[in-house]
Amino acid sequence: MLRRIIAISFILACTSIAWFILAGTIFSRTYDSGDRLKPGVVSVWGAPQEQRPPTASFDRADYRRVETETDGRKTVRTEMSTTAIPLPLESSRISVALVLNHRQKGLL
């Protein structure tokens, strides 16, 4: 009876160690290979693209009078400065026409 318990315990320990080794290799292949494979994927499919949401603004022109004194003479001039005022977007009506050309690789 004792020999059977020892044999079952030995088999359980060996299979547990094998499962841990398998899990480690799967984890390593899953999370560590991305840095090596990314340049190949980028060369075939292109770099990831990100599109920011649309924004809207308008430029407001502000005029102010500036008095300066040079050589005892006062001069008055008008300076213009522009300020960009952002507009909140409440909704957008967007129509898109996408054309997909599948990339063909290999022997055609």
Kinemage of the C-alpha trace (Angstrom):
@kinemage 1
@onewidth
@group {chain A} dominant
@subgroup {mainchain}
@vectorlist {calphas} color= white
{ca met a 1} P 0.000 0.000 0.000
{ca leu a 2} L 2.811 2.395 0.877
{ca arg a 3} L 4.552 1.661 -2.445
{ca arg a 4} L 1.401 2.633 -4.373
{ca ile a 5} L 1.055 5.932 -2.484
{ca ile a 6} L 4.727 6.731 -3.148
{ca ala a 7} L 4.303 5.829 -6.846
{ca ile a 8} L 1.156 7.971 -7.189
{ca ser a 9} L 2.890 10.865 -5.390
{ca phe a 10} L 5.919 10.541 -7.696
{ca ile a 11} L 3.692 10.538 -10.798
{ca leu a 12} L 1.759 13.554 -9.475
{ca ala a 13} L 4.991 15.471 -8.776
{ca cys a 14} L 6.435 14.671 -12.234
{ca thr a 15} L 3.248 15.678 -14.065
{ca ser a 16} L 3.006 18.887 -12.005
{ca ile a 17} L 6.578 19.799 -12.934
{ca ala a 18} L 5.834 19.008 -16.605
{ca trp a 19} L 2.740 21.229 -16.542
{ca phe a 20} L 4.745 24.091 -15.023
{ca ile a 21} L 7.406 23.724 -17.725
{ca leu a 22} L 4.725 23.687 -20.447
{ca ala a 23} L 3.023 26.765 -18.964
{ca gly a 24} L 6.363 28.596 -18.813
{ca thr a 25} L 7.170 27.891 -22.457
{ca ile a 26} L 3.689 28.922 -23.623
{ca phe a 27} L 3.894 32.113 -21.559
{ca ser a 28} L 7.359 32.845 -22.956
{ca arg a 29} L 6.303 32.252 -26.559
{ca thr a 30} L 3.169 34.339 -26.157
{ca tyr a 31} L 4.533 37.444 -24.457
{ca asp a 32} L 8.204 37.563 -25.431
{ca ser a 33} L 7.982 36.948 -29.171
{ca gly a 34} L 6.000 40.099 -29.935
{ca asp a 35} L 9.096 42.310 -29.990
{ca arg a 36} L 10.865 40.009 -32.443
{ca leu a 37} L 7.878 39.500 -34.742
{ca lys a 38} L 6.553 43.072 -34.827
{ca pro a 39} L 8.968 44.362 -37.538
{ca gly a 40} L 7.959 41.503 -39.839
{ca val a 41} L 4.267 42.186 -39.353
{ca val a 42} L 4.800 45.916 -39.911
{ca ser a 43} L 6.690 45.254 -43.143
{ca val a 44} L 3.853 43.091 -44.497
{ca trp a 45} L 0.733 44.828 -43.183
{ca gly a 46} L 1.958 48.332 -42.354
{ca ala a 47} L 2.310 50.219 -39.092
{ca pro a 48} L -0.628 50.606 -36.699
{ca gln a 49} L -2.716 53.654 -37.511
{ca glu a 50} L -4.475 55.863 -35.040
{ca gln a 51} L -7.072 58.465 -35.868
{ca arg a 52} L -7.860 61.263 -33.474
{ca pro a 53} L -11.401 62.583 -33.187
{ca pro a 54} L -12.261 65.697 -35.215
{ca thr a 55} L -11.848 69.139 -33.724
{ca ala a 56} L -13.168 72.544 -34.715
{ca ser a 57} L -12.057 76.041 -33.811
{ca phe a 58} L -12.175 79.567 -35.097
{ca asp a 59} L -9.679 82.414 -34.917
{ca arg a 60} L -10.773 85.605 -33.216
{ca ala a 61} L -8.859 88.743 -34.125
{ca asp a 62} L -8.254 91.132 -31.256
{ca tyr a 63} L -7.064 94.688 -31.946
{ca arg a 64} L -5.452 96.838 -29.317
{ca arg a 65} L -3.842 100.225 -29.354
{ca val a 66} L -0.247 100.443 -28.273
{ca glu a 67} L 1.366 103.749 -27.407
{ca thr a 68} L 5.129 103.968 -27.653
{ca glu a 69} L 7.477 106.862 -27.114
{ca thr a 70} L 10.551 107.185 -29.290
{ca asp a 71} L 12.772 110.276 -29.318
{ca gly a 72} L 10.211 112.201 -27.306
{ca arg a 73} L 7.420 111.550 -29.811
{ca lys a 74} L 4.421 109.478 -28.918
{ca thr a 75} L 3.240 107.093 -31.556
{ca val a 76} L 0.063 105.107 -31.471
{ca arg a 77} L -0.252 101.938 -33.471
{ca thr a 78} L -2.792 99.178 -33.596
{ca glu a 79} L -1.626 95.592 -33.059
{ca met a 80} L -3.614 92.586 -34.059
{ca ser a 81} L -3.447 89.301 -32.185
{ca thr a 82} L -5.387 86.170 -32.988
{ca thr a 83} L -6.791 83.712 -30.488
{ca ala a 84} L -7.959 80.217 -31.424
{ca ile a 85} L -11.318 79.476 -29.797
{ca pro a 86} L -12.203 75.745 -29.680
{ca leu a 87} L -15.756 74.790 -30.576
{ca pro a 88} L -17.512 71.887 -28.871
{ca leu a 89} L -18.676 69.188 -31.266
{ca glu a 90} L -22.091 67.826 -30.413
{ca ser a 91} L -22.524 65.451 -33.327
{ca ser a 92} L -21.051 64.643 -36.693
{ca arg a 93} L -22.517 63.412 -39.913
{ca ile a 94} L -19.789 61.364 -41.564
{ca ser a 95} L -20.028 59.358 -44.754
{ca val a 96} L -17.194 57.019 -45.611
{ca ala a 97} L -16.411 55.081 -48.770
{ca leu a 98} L -13.902 52.324 -48.005
{ca val a 99} L -12.264 50.213 -50.663
{ca leu a 100} L -10.491 47.056 -49.546
{ca asn a 101} L -7.937 45.430 -51.786
{ca his a 102} L -6.781 42.197 -50.199
{ca arg a 103} L -3.055 41.764 -50.156
{ca gln a 104} L -2.033 38.816 -52.329
{ca lys a 105} L 1.034 36.858 -51.347
{ca gly a 106} L 2.606 33.675 -52.558
{ca leu a 107} L 2.027 31.910 -55.841
{ca leu a 108} L -0.954 33.248 -57.776
